[in-house]
Structures are given as structure tokens and as C-alpha cells.
Amino acid sequence: METHNTEDTTTFHNRLNMEELSKNISKIKAEIGKVIVGQEKMIEHLIAALLSNGHVLIEGVPGVAKTITAKLLAKTIAIDFSRIQFTPDLMPSDILGTSVFNIKNSEFEYKKGPIFSNFVLIDEINRSPAKTQAALFEVMEERQITMDGKRYAMEYPFLVIATQNPIEHEGTYRLPEAQLDRFLFKIEVGYPNLEQEIAIVQNQHETKTADKTEVVNAVISADQLLQYQKLIQDILVDKQLIEYIAKIVHHTRENPFLYLGASPRASLALLSASKAFAGIKGRDFVTPEDIKEASFAVLRHRVIVSPEREMEGLNADEIIRQILDGIEIPR
């Protein structure tokens, strides 16, 4: 896959002014980099989701910095943060809130739950049963909650970052397909390499503060984030690239190795994510490489590998790669 560095942006003549966005993205990465060593791909995908106004599911074994990275990203923006630990006994009311009878005025009052925040981190989302997971359907899709016939809109911005462990299955519940489809990205996080591991240990040895998040400062405000999201929406996408996106998603529905292909929501997600990756690289136009880079995180949780192929060890990423290799890249 072709990669781009910040020096490449000097050769582009942008219609849009991407300078401030690029500068602040670099600042966000630098702030997170005070604590996190490596995991550049996860950080870039999280920033892309932020610019696309999309939710993220992070999957990885314990100890690979899923939760701390999400918390650090939230701290680089001057917004409210809330963390919810999902457990088997968690009830929908523990997330959304509940109506409480007020003796003084003899009326029920709605006490808002922890979901009412700008940046919501849900740890181990697959620990709670379907009834609790279903409580997130409306709020993730429509950014509102309906309680006792009344509509409560979420304050802008509203972003859900959820984590789950792919290895441990005891006491966990598979996320419904409708729930998975509400996540813009599914990011898979692996182990660091040897050099990164040495740097992690060295960083821990040299750190004197108990709370690592103390060293991270806010870089942008909620208003700036809204401005950047609008800027990303204006990024140019050639008609041939729109057709390329549609072909990729359409091929998931015709692939014999897949039991379930991606829905039109995946096409829209791929469009938004590709614009975000272009913006992160300082460009105001999308390239085929942006679409390819976004395809795995956008599609891997929206397709289901056929049982026969799964038994052979084939996974979603390998099939997505085959689909990308089989489609002519527009130039």
C-alpha cells in the first residue's frame, strides 16, 4: 500500500485550506505520543473516525493500550468524557438513566445516565447481554434517546469508542450485526514489535507521575472539531472513485467466500473515512490509496465469512484484500 508523508503535501495545490487541520492533527499525535509508544495505525484511525463523526470498535488482547489511547484522545479535545464498564449484570438503565419519582412535586424526573457525554468509552462491550447492548442502538445511530415518550438529544460532539477482547469468550456475548454496523471502524490492535516494547518499558521507567494522562493537554475545542468535520465533508471525490467505492462494497455481496456482504451504510462509511484519511494527509482530494486504507477497518465487521472458509482459516481481511486486488484501480 502506498504511503504518504507530510512532505508530499507541499506538491499539492489545495482548494481548501488544510494547514490548520494538519497542524493540529500533528499536535494531537504528539500529545498522545507522550504516553503511547507505537500504535500509529490505531491512533490515525481514531483521528479519522473523529473527523468523520463516526463510532469505533477496538479489538485487541488485554494490555495493548486500547483503553488508555481512547482516554488520551478524548483529553486532547476540550470536551466531556465518560467511561462505562460493561458487565453481565449491567442494565439498560445503568447506561441511559431512569425516571425517578420526586416526592416534592409528585412528578417523575429523568436522571440522565453516563451515556450523556461527548466522548463515551465503553470497556469490554461484549461483556453485557443483548438487552443492554440494544440500549445503544438509538443513541449511536440517531444521537438521541427516547425515554417515557420524550426525546433527549445528545450534545455535540458525541462519539462512542468501544473495546473488546477477541480471545476470551467465556462470559461474553456476540455483538448483533445491527450493532456492529453502527460502528464506522473496527480497529484490530496487535502486539508492539521489539523496539517498541523496549521503548514502552523505558518510558515507564522514566515516568515519575502515577497518572500518565496528566501530561496530555487539550489541543482543539469542540467548535474547532465541528469546523474540521465540515472541512472534511468538502473534500473532493472524483466520480470514478465513487464508483470504485460502490464496486468494492458490491463485490462483498457477490463473493462466494462471504456468507453476508456489506450494506449501503458501508459505502457511505467508506466515503466518509476516505475523505478523513485524505484530510489527515493534508490533501483536499481522495485517492484510491485512501479508499484502500479505509476499506479494512470499514468492512471487516460488516461481512461474515462463510463457515466452510472460516474453518479453513480464512478471515475477513484476507477476503477484503482479494476483493481489492480484483478490482481495477481508477487512475
C-alpha positions as a Markdown table, in Angstrom:
| # | Residue | x | y | z |
|---|---|---|---|---|
| 1 | Met | 0.0 | 0.0 | 0.0 |
| 2 | Glu | 1.3 | 3.4 | -0.9 |
| 3 | Thr | 2.2 | 5.7 | 2.0 |
| 4 | His | 2.3 | 9.4 | 2.2 |
| 5 | Asn | 4.3 | 11.7 | 4.4 |
| 6 | Thr | 3.7 | 15.3 | 5.3 |
| 7 | Glu | 6.3 | 16.5 | 2.8 |
| 8 | Asp | 4.1 | 15.2 | 0.0 |
| 9 | Thr | 1.5 | 17.9 | 0.8 |
| 10 | Thr | 3.8 | 20.7 | -0.5 |
| 11 | Thr | 3.3 | 19.5 | -4.0 |
| 12 | Phe | -0.5 | 19.8 | -3.9 |
| 13 | His | -2.4 | 22.9 | -4.7 |
| 14 | Asn | -5.4 | 22.5 | -2.4 |
| 15 | Arg | -8.8 | 24.2 | -3.0 |
| 16 | Leu | -9.4 | 24.1 | 0.8 |
| 17 | Asn | -7.1 | 25.4 | 3.5 |
| 18 | Met | -5.9 | 22.3 | 5.2 |
| 19 | Glu | -3.0 | 23.9 | 7.0 |
| 20 | Glu | -4.6 | 24.4 | 10.4 |
| 21 | Leu | -6.1 | 20.9 | 10.4 |
| 22 | Ser | -2.8 | 19.3 | 9.5 |
| 23 | Lys | -1.0 | 21.3 | 12.2 |
| 24 | Asn | -3.5 | 20.3 | 14.9 |
| 25 | Ile | -3.6 | 16.7 | 13.9 |
| 26 | Ser | 0.2 | 16.6 | 14.3 |
| 27 | Lys | -0.2 | 18.2 | 17.8 |
| 28 | Ile | -2.8 | 15.6 | 18.8 |
| 29 | Lys | -0.5 | 12.8 | 17.7 |
| 30 | Ala | 2.4 | 14.4 | 19.6 |
| 31 | Glu | 0.3 | 14.7 | 22.8 |
| 32 | Ile | -0.8 | 11.1 | 22.6 |
| 33 | Gly | 2.8 | 10.1 | 21.8 |
| 34 | Lys | 3.9 | 11.5 | 25.2 |
| 35 | Val | 2.4 | 8.3 | 26.7 |
| 36 | Ile | 1.8 | 5.8 | 23.9 |
| 37 | Val | 4.7 | 4.2 | 22.0 |
| 38 | Gly | 3.8 | 2.9 | 18.6 |
| 39 | Gln | 0.2 | 2.1 | 17.7 |
| 40 | Glu | 0.4 | 4.7 | 15.0 |
| 41 | Lys | -2.3 | 3.0 | 12.9 |
| 42 | Met | -4.8 | 2.8 | 15.7 |
| 43 | Ile | -4.2 | 6.5 | 16.6 |
| 44 | Glu | -4.6 | 7.6 | 12.9 |
| 45 | His | -7.8 | 5.5 | 12.6 |
| 46 | Leu | -9.2 | 7.1 | 15.8 |
| 47 | Ile | -8.5 | 10.6 | 14.5 |
| 48 | Ala | -10.1 | 9.7 | 11.1 |
| 49 | Ala | -13.2 | 8.5 | 13.0 |
| 50 | Leu | -13.3 | 11.7 | 14.9 |
| 51 | Leu | -13.1 | 13.7 | 11.7 |
| 52 | Ser | -15.8 | 11.5 | 10.2 |
| 53 | Asn | -18.1 | 11.8 | 13.3 |
| 54 | Gly | -18.2 | 8.0 | 13.5 |
| 55 | His | -18.0 | 5.5 | 16.3 |
| 56 | Val | -15.2 | 3.0 | 16.7 |
| 57 | Leu | -14.9 | -0.6 | 18.0 |
| 58 | Ile | -11.3 | -1.5 | 19.1 |
| 59 | Glu | -10.4 | -5.2 | 19.3 |
| 60 | Gly | -7.3 | -6.5 | 20.9 |
| 61 | Val | -5.9 | -8.6 | 23.7 |
| 62 | Pro | -5.5 | -7.0 | 27.1 |
| 63 | Gly | -2.6 | -4.7 | 27.6 |
| 64 | Val | -2.1 | -3.2 | 24.1 |
| 65 | Ala | -3.2 | 0.3 | 25.1 |
| 66 | Lys | -6.8 | 0.2 | 23.7 |
| 67 | Thr | -8.4 | 2.0 | 26.7 |
| 68 | Ile | -5.6 | 4.4 | 27.5 |
| 69 | Thr | -5.3 | 5.6 | 23.9 |
| 70 | Ala | -9.0 | 6.3 | 23.7 |
| 71 | Lys | -8.8 | 8.3 | 27.0 |
| 72 | Leu | -5.8 | 10.2 | 25.8 |
| 73 | Leu | -7.5 | 11.1 | 22.5 |
| 74 | Ala | -10.5 | 12.4 | 24.5 |
| 75 | Lys | -8.2 | 14.6 | 26.6 |
| 76 | Thr | -6.7 | 16.3 | 23.5 |
| 77 | Ile | -10.1 | 17.8 | 22.9 |
| 78 | Ala | -11.8 | 20.2 | 25.3 |
| 79 | Ile | -15.0 | 18.0 | 25.7 |
| 80 | Asp | -16.6 | 15.9 | 28.4 |
| 81 | Phe | -15.5 | 12.3 | 28.8 |
| 82 | Ser | -17.4 | 9.3 | 30.3 |
| 83 | Arg | -16.3 | 5.7 | 30.8 |
| 84 | Ile | -18.7 | 2.8 | 31.2 |
| 85 | Gln | -17.5 | -0.7 | 32.2 |
| 86 | Phe | -19.8 | -3.3 | 30.6 |
| 87 | Thr | -20.6 | -6.3 | 32.8 |
| 88 | Pro | -23.0 | -9.2 | 32.6 |
| 89 | Asp | -25.4 | -7.6 | 35.2 |
| 90 | Leu | -25.4 | -4.2 | 33.6 |
| 91 | Met | -28.9 | -2.9 | 32.8 |
| 92 | Pro | -30.0 | -0.5 | 30.1 |
| 93 | Ser | -31.0 | 2.0 | 32.8 |
| 94 | Asp | -27.4 | 1.9 | 34.1 |
| 95 | Ile | -26.4 | 3.4 | 30.7 |
| 96 | Leu | -29.3 | 5.6 | 29.6 |
| 97 | Gly | -30.6 | 6.7 | 33.0 |
| 98 | Thr | -34.0 | 6.3 | 34.6 |
| 99 | Ser | -37.1 | 8.1 | 35.7 |
| 100 | Val | -37.1 | 8.8 | 39.5 |
| 101 | Phe | -40.2 | 9.9 | 41.4 |
| 102 | Asn | -39.8 | 13.3 | 43.0 |
| 103 | Ile | -41.8 | 13.5 | 46.2 |
| 104 | Lys | -41.7 | 17.3 | 46.4 |
| 105 | Asn | -43.6 | 17.9 | 43.2 |
| 106 | Ser | -45.2 | 14.4 | 42.8 |
| 107 | Glu | -43.7 | 14.0 | 39.3 |
| 108 | Phe | -41.2 | 11.7 | 37.7 |
| 109 | Glu | -37.9 | 13.2 | 36.8 |
| 110 | Tyr | -35.4 | 11.8 | 34.3 |
| 111 | Lys | -31.9 | 11.2 | 35.7 |
| 112 | Lys | -29.5 | 11.0 | 32.8 |
| 113 | Gly | -27.1 | 8.1 | 32.7 |
| 114 | Pro | -23.3 | 8.1 | 31.8 |
| 115 | Ile | -24.1 | 7.9 | 28.1 |
| 116 | Phe | -24.8 | 11.6 | 28.2 |
| 117 | Ser | -21.3 | 12.8 | 27.5 |
| 118 | Asn | -19.3 | 13.9 | 24.4 |
| 119 | Phe | -16.8 | 11.1 | 24.3 |
| 120 | Val | -18.0 | 7.8 | 25.7 |
| 121 | Leu | -15.6 | 4.9 | 26.3 |
| 122 | Ile | -17.3 | 1.6 | 26.7 |
| 123 | Asp | -14.9 | -1.0 | 28.0 |
| 124 | Glu | -15.5 | -4.7 | 27.1 |
| 125 | Ile | -18.7 | -4.0 | 25.2 |
| 126 | Asn | -19.2 | -7.8 | 24.6 |
| 127 | Arg | -19.5 | -8.4 | 28.4 |
| 128 | Ser | -23.1 | -7.4 | 28.5 |
| 129 | Pro | -26.1 | -9.3 | 27.1 |
| 130 | Ala | -28.1 | -8.3 | 24.0 |
| 131 | Lys | -30.7 | -6.4 | 26.1 |
| 132 | Thr | -28.0 | -4.0 | 27.4 |
| 133 | Gln | -26.3 | -3.7 | 24.0 |
| 134 | Ala | -29.6 | -2.9 | 22.4 |
| 135 | Ala | -29.8 | 0.2 | 24.6 |
| 136 | Leu | -27.1 | 1.7 | 22.4 |
| 137 | Phe | -28.9 | 1.3 | 19.1 |
| 138 | Glu | -30.8 | 4.5 | 19.0 |
| 139 | Val | -28.2 | 6.7 | 20.6 |
| 140 | Met | -25.4 | 5.6 | 18.3 |
| 141 | Glu | -27.4 | 5.9 | 15.1 |
| 142 | Glu | -29.6 | 9.0 | 15.8 |
| 143 | Arg | -27.6 | 10.6 | 18.7 |
| 144 | Gln | -30.7 | 10.8 | 20.8 |
| 145 | Ile | -32.5 | 8.9 | 23.5 |
| 146 | Thr | -36.3 | 8.4 | 23.8 |
| 147 | Met | -37.4 | 8.0 | 27.4 |
| 148 | Asp | -41.0 | 8.0 | 28.6 |
| 149 | Gly | -42.1 | 9.4 | 25.2 |
| 150 | Lys | -39.7 | 12.3 | 25.4 |
| 151 | Arg | -36.7 | 12.8 | 23.1 |
| 152 | Tyr | -33.4 | 13.8 | 24.6 |
| 153 | Ala | -30.8 | 14.9 | 22.0 |
| 154 | Met | -27.1 | 14.3 | 22.7 |
| 155 | Glu | -24.8 | 17.3 | 22.9 |
| 156 | Tyr | -22.3 | 17.8 | 20.1 |
| 157 | Pro | -19.9 | 16.1 | 19.7 |
| 158 | Phe | -21.0 | 12.6 | 20.5 |
| 159 | Leu | -18.6 | 9.7 | 19.9 |
| 160 | Val | -18.6 | 6.1 | 21.2 |
| 161 | Ile | -15.3 | 4.2 | 21.4 |
| 162 | Ala | -15.9 | 0.6 | 22.5 |
| 163 | Thr | -13.3 | -2.1 | 23.3 |
| 164 | Gln | -13.5 | -5.9 | 23.3 |
| 165 | Asn | -11.1 | -8.9 | 23.8 |
| 166 | Pro | -11.1 | -11.3 | 20.8 |
| 167 | Ile | -9.6 | -14.2 | 22.7 |
| 168 | Glu | -11.7 | -14.5 | 25.8 |
| 169 | His | -15.2 | -16.0 | 25.1 |
| 170 | Glu | -16.4 | -17.1 | 28.5 |
| 171 | Gly | -18.9 | -14.7 | 29.9 |
| 172 | Thr | -19.1 | -12.7 | 26.7 |
| 173 | Tyr | -21.9 | -12.1 | 24.2 |
| 174 | Arg | -21.5 | -11.7 | 20.4 |
| 175 | Leu | -22.5 | -8.2 | 19.2 |
| 176 | Pro | -25.6 | -8.2 | 17.0 |
| 177 | Glu | -24.9 | -7.4 | 13.3 |
| 178 | Ala | -27.1 | -4.3 | 13.6 |
| 179 | Gln | -24.9 | -3.1 | 16.5 |
| 180 | Leu | -21.7 | -3.8 | 14.6 |
| 181 | Asp | -23.0 | -1.9 | 11.6 |
| 182 | Arg | -23.3 | 1.3 | 13.7 |
| 183 | Phe | -19.5 | 1.4 | 14.2 |
| 184 | Leu | -17.7 | 3.3 | 11.4 |
| 185 | Phe | -14.5 | 1.3 | 12.1 |
| 186 | Lys | -13.4 | -1.9 | 13.7 |
| 187 | Ile | -9.7 | -1.5 | 14.6 |
| 188 | Glu | -7.7 | -4.6 | 15.3 |
| 189 | Val | -4.7 | -3.9 | 17.6 |
| 190 | Gly | -1.8 | -6.2 | 17.7 |
| 191 | Tyr | 1.4 | -6.5 | 19.9 |
| 192 | Pro | 4.2 | -4.0 | 19.5 |
| 193 | Asn | 7.5 | -5.0 | 17.9 |
| 194 | Leu | 10.7 | -5.5 | 19.9 |
| 195 | Glu | 11.9 | -1.9 | 19.5 |
| 196 | Gln | 8.5 | -0.5 | 20.6 |
| 197 | Glu | 8.4 | -2.9 | 23.6 |
| 198 | Ile | 11.8 | -1.6 | 24.7 |
| 199 | Ala | 10.6 | 2.0 | 24.3 |
| 200 | Ile | 7.5 | 1.2 | 26.3 |
| 201 | Val | 9.5 | -0.3 | 29.2 |
| 202 | Gln | 12.0 | 2.6 | 29.1 |
| 203 | Asn | 9.1 | 5.2 | 29.1 |
| 204 | Gln | 7.5 | 3.5 | 32.1 |
| 205 | His | 10.9 | 3.5 | 33.9 |
| 206 | Glu | 11.4 | 7.2 | 33.3 |
| 207 | Thr | 7.8 | 8.3 | 34.1 |
| 208 | Lys | 7.5 | 9.8 | 37.5 |
| 209 | Thr | 3.8 | 10.6 | 37.6 |
| 210 | Ala | 1.3 | 7.9 | 38.6 |
| 211 | Asp | -1.4 | 9.3 | 36.2 |
| 212 | Lys | 0.0 | 9.2 | 32.7 |
| 213 | Thr | -2.8 | 11.3 | 31.3 |
| 214 | Glu | -1.7 | 14.3 | 33.3 |
| 215 | Val | 1.0 | 15.1 | 30.7 |
| 216 | Val | -1.5 | 15.3 | 27.9 |
| 217 | Asn | -3.1 | 18.7 | 27.1 |
| 218 | Ala | -6.2 | 19.7 | 25.1 |
| 219 | Val | -5.3 | 20.8 | 21.5 |
| 220 | Ile | -8.6 | 21.7 | 20.0 |
| 221 | Ser | -12.1 | 22.7 | 21.1 |
| 222 | Ala | -15.5 | 21.3 | 20.2 |
| 223 | Asp | -16.1 | 24.2 | 17.9 |
| 224 | Gln | -12.8 | 23.5 | 16.1 |
| 225 | Leu | -13.7 | 19.9 | 15.7 |
| 226 | Leu | -17.0 | 20.8 | 14.1 |
| 227 | Gln | -15.2 | 23.1 | 11.8 |
| 228 | Tyr | -12.8 | 20.3 | 10.8 |
| 229 | Gln | -15.6 | 17.8 | 10.3 |
| 230 | Lys | -17.3 | 20.3 | 7.9 |
| 231 | Leu | -14.0 | 20.8 | 6.1 |
| 232 | Ile | -13.6 | 17.0 | 5.7 |
| 233 | Gln | -17.1 | 16.8 | 4.1 |
| 234 | Asp | -16.0 | 19.3 | 1.4 |
| 235 | Ile | -13.0 | 17.2 | 0.3 |
| 236 | Leu | -13.2 | 16.3 | -3.4 |
| 237 | Val | -14.1 | 12.8 | -4.5 |
| 238 | Asp | -13.9 | 12.0 | -8.3 |
| 239 | Lys | -16.8 | 10.3 | -9.8 |
| 240 | Gln | -14.6 | 7.3 | -10.8 |
| 241 | Leu | -13.6 | 6.9 | -7.1 |
| 242 | Ile | -17.3 | 7.0 | -6.0 |
| 243 | Glu | -17.8 | 4.1 | -8.5 |
| 244 | Tyr | -14.7 | 2.4 | -7.1 |
| 245 | Ile | -16.2 | 2.6 | -3.6 |
| 246 | Ala | -19.5 | 1.2 | -4.8 |
| 247 | Lys | -17.8 | -1.7 | -6.6 |
| 248 | Ile | -15.8 | -2.7 | -3.5 |
| 249 | Val | -18.9 | -2.9 | -1.4 |
| 250 | His | -20.9 | -4.6 | -4.1 |
| 251 | His | -18.3 | -7.3 | -4.6 |
| 252 | Thr | -18.7 | -8.2 | -0.9 |
| 253 | Arg | -22.2 | -9.3 | -1.7 |
| 254 | Glu | -21.2 | -11.5 | -4.6 |
| 255 | Asn | -18.1 | -13.0 | -3.1 |
| 256 | Pro | -18.6 | -16.8 | -2.6 |
| 257 | Phe | -16.4 | -16.9 | 0.5 |
| 258 | Leu | -18.7 | -14.5 | 2.3 |
| 259 | Tyr | -22.0 | -15.5 | 3.9 |
| 260 | Leu | -23.0 | -11.9 | 4.4 |
| 261 | Gly | -21.9 | -8.9 | 2.4 |
| 262 | Ala | -21.8 | -5.2 | 3.4 |
| 263 | Ser | -24.8 | -2.9 | 3.3 |
| 264 | Pro | -25.1 | 0.5 | 1.6 |
| 265 | Arg | -24.2 | 2.0 | 5.0 |
| 266 | Ala | -20.7 | 0.6 | 4.4 |
| 267 | Ser | -20.5 | 2.5 | 1.1 |
| 268 | Leu | -21.3 | 5.8 | 2.9 |
| 269 | Ala | -18.9 | 4.9 | 5.7 |
| 270 | Leu | -16.1 | 4.2 | 3.2 |
| 271 | Leu | -16.7 | 7.5 | 1.5 |
| 272 | Ser | -16.6 | 9.4 | 4.8 |
| 273 | Ala | -13.5 | 7.5 | 6.0 |
| 274 | Ser | -11.6 | 8.0 | 2.8 |
| 275 | Lys | -12.2 | 11.8 | 3.0 |
| 276 | Ala | -10.8 | 11.8 | 6.6 |
| 277 | Phe | -7.7 | 9.9 | 5.6 |
| 278 | Ala | -7.1 | 12.4 | 2.7 |
| 279 | Gly | -7.5 | 15.3 | 5.2 |
| 280 | Ile | -5.1 | 13.7 | 7.7 |
| 281 | Lys | -2.5 | 13.6 | 4.9 |
| 282 | Gly | -3.1 | 17.3 | 4.1 |
| 283 | Arg | -5.0 | 16.8 | 0.9 |
| 284 | Asp | -8.4 | 18.1 | -0.2 |
| 285 | Phe | -9.0 | 15.3 | -2.6 |
| 286 | Val | -9.3 | 11.5 | -2.2 |
| 287 | Thr | -7.0 | 9.0 | -3.9 |
| 288 | Pro | -7.6 | 5.2 | -4.4 |
| 289 | Glu | -5.0 | 4.6 | -1.7 |
| 290 | Asp | -7.2 | 6.5 | 0.8 |
| 291 | Ile | -10.1 | 4.2 | -0.1 |
| 292 | Lys | -7.9 | 1.1 | 0.2 |
| 293 | Glu | -6.6 | 2.2 | 3.6 |
| 294 | Ala | -10.1 | 2.7 | 4.9 |
| 295 | Ser | -11.6 | -0.5 | 3.4 |
| 296 | Phe | -10.3 | -3.0 | 6.0 |
| 297 | Ala | -11.5 | -1.1 | 9.1 |
| 298 | Val | -14.8 | -0.2 | 7.5 |
| 299 | Leu | -15.7 | -3.6 | 6.1 |
| 300 | Arg | -14.2 | -6.3 | 8.4 |
| 301 | His | -17.0 | -6.1 | 10.9 |
| 302 | Arg | -19.7 | -5.7 | 8.3 |
| 303 | Val | -19.1 | -9.0 | 6.4 |
| 304 | Ile | -19.4 | -12.6 | 7.6 |
| 305 | Val | -17.1 | -15.3 | 6.3 |
| 306 | Ser | -18.8 | -18.5 | 5.3 |
| 307 | Pro | -18.5 | -21.3 | 7.9 |
| 308 | Glu | -16.6 | -23.5 | 5.4 |
| 309 | Arg | -14.0 | -20.9 | 4.7 |
| 310 | Glu | -13.7 | -19.9 | 8.3 |
| 311 | Met | -12.9 | -23.5 | 9.2 |
| 312 | Glu | -10.1 | -23.3 | 6.6 |
| 313 | Gly | -8.6 | -20.4 | 8.5 |
| 314 | Leu | -9.7 | -17.7 | 6.0 |
| 315 | Asn | -10.6 | -14.3 | 7.7 |
| 316 | Ala | -12.5 | -11.2 | 6.6 |
| 317 | Asp | -9.3 | -9.2 | 6.0 |
| 318 | Glu | -7.9 | -11.7 | 3.6 |
| 319 | Ile | -11.1 | -11.8 | 1.6 |
| 320 | Ile | -11.3 | -8.0 | 1.5 |
| 321 | Arg | -7.7 | -7.9 | 0.2 |
| 322 | Gln | -8.7 | -10.4 | -2.5 |
| 323 | Ile | -11.6 | -8.1 | -3.5 |
| 324 | Leu | -9.4 | -5.0 | -3.6 |
| 325 | Asp | -6.8 | -6.9 | -5.7 |
| 326 | Gly | -9.6 | -8.0 | -8.2 |
| 327 | Ile | -11.0 | -4.5 | -8.9 |
| 328 | Glu | -9.2 | -2.2 | -11.3 |
| 329 | Ile | -7.9 | 0.9 | -9.6 |
| 330 | Pro | -9.1 | 4.1 | -11.3 |
| 331 | Arg | -6.3 | 6.5 | -12.3 |
